[in-house]
Each structure stands twice: as C-alpha cells, then as structure tokens.
C-alpha cells in the first residue's frame, strides 16, 4: 500500500519559503517515512480543538499539518511551519 502526498498551495509556498536544509529535511521525511508507511497515523499525532480531524507530523522544530484521506490513500498537507507559528 503506497501513500501519496499532496500539498495545498499555501503549504507548498510555506515549504518553499524555508531554508534549503530545512526543505530537504522535510522532503526526506515525506519520501522516506510518510510515503512508505503502512499507516501514516503511526508517525503523527491527532490534533484537537480548532484543528480536530487533522494530523501533525514533527520534523525537528518544524511541523506539517495534514489530513489523512484513507479512501484515496492521500496525505494532504495544509500547513508547514515552525512549531511556534504553524497552529495560528
């Protein structure tokens, strides 16, 4: 079972605005861990409150907020940012 990753346009822009080493680290996490995972929920944590229904994935001090769509095996990333700012 292979998962694919899609980015919301704002998340793609947020990722592009990061420093190159951070971009590579996040992309490596996506390619080596998320896409190959049998269940991407094992790598993240469910969010609550205003972000209920979304999952967070931690890459150092950086976070990705995503929806896991089981019907199409897609991880849809809606936000990428530093842990202090990504939930605002």
C-alpha positions as CSV (number, residue, x, y, z in Angstrom):
1,X,0.0,0.0,0.0
2,X,1.7,3.2,-1.2
3,X,0.5,6.6,0.1
4,X,0.9,9.8,-2.0
5,X,1.4,13.3,-0.6
6,X,-0.3,16.4,-2.0
7,X,0.2,19.9,-0.9
8,X,-2.3,22.7,-0.5
9,X,-0.9,25.7,-2.5
10,X,-0.3,27.7,0.7
11,X,1.6,24.8,2.2
12,X,3.7,24.5,-0.9
13,X,4.6,28.2,-0.6
14,X,5.4,27.8,3.1
15,X,7.7,25.0,2.4
16,X,9.4,26.9,-0.5
17,X,10.0,29.9,1.9
18,X,12.0,27.8,4.3
19,X,15.8,27.5,4.3
20,X,17.2,24.9,1.9
21,X,18.5,22.5,4.5
22,X,15.1,22.5,6.3
23,X,13.3,21.9,3.0
24,X,15.5,18.9,2.3
25,X,14.9,17.5,5.8
26,X,11.1,17.8,5.5
27,X,11.1,16.3,2.0
28,X,13.3,13.4,3.1
29,X,10.8,12.7,6.0
30,X,8.0,12.7,3.5
31,X,9.8,10.5,0.9
32,X,11.4,8.0,3.3
33,X,8.8,7.8,6.1
34,X,5.4,9.0,5.2
35,X,5.1,7.6,1.7
36,X,6.5,4.2,2.7
37,X,4.4,3.9,5.8
38,X,1.7,1.3,6.0
39,X,-0.3,3.7,8.3
40,X,0.8,7.3,8.4
41,X,-1.1,7.9,11.6
42,X,1.7,5.9,13.5
43,X,4.1,8.7,12.6
44,X,1.9,11.6,13.7
45,X,-0.5,12.8,16.3
46,X,-4.1,13.7,16.0
47,X,-4.9,17.3,16.7
48,X,-7.8,18.6,18.8
49,X,-9.7,21.9,19.1
50,X,-9.8,24.1,16.1
51,X,-7.6,21.5,14.2
52,X,-9.7,18.5,15.1
53,X,-9.6,16.0,12.2
54,X,-6.1,16.9,11.2
55,X,-2.7,15.2,12.0
56,X,0.6,16.8,12.9
57,X,3.9,15.4,11.8
58,X,7.0,16.6,13.6
59,X,10.4,17.1,11.8
60,X,12.7,18.7,14.4
61,X,11.2,22.1,15.3
62,X,9.1,22.1,12.1
63,X,5.6,20.8,11.8
64,X,3.3,19.7,9.0
65,X,-0.4,19.7,9.5
66,X,-2.2,17.3,7.2
67,X,-5.4,15.4,6.5
68,X,-5.2,11.6,6.0
69,X,-7.6,10.6,3.3
70,X,-8.0,6.8,3.5
71,X,-10.4,6.5,0.6
72,X,-7.7,7.6,-1.9
73,X,-4.5,6.9,0.2
74,X,-3.5,10.6,0.2
75,X,-1.8,12.6,2.8
76,X,-2.9,16.2,2.1
77,X,-0.6,18.7,3.7
78,X,-2.3,22.1,4.5
79,X,0.4,23.9,6.6
80,X,4.1,23.7,7.0
81,X,5.9,25.9,9.6
82,X,7.8,26.4,12.8
83,X,6.2,24.9,15.9
84,X,5.6,28.4,17.4
85,X,3.6,29.6,14.4
86,X,2.1,26.8,12.5
87,X,-1.1,26.4,14.6
88,X,-2.1,30.1,14.3
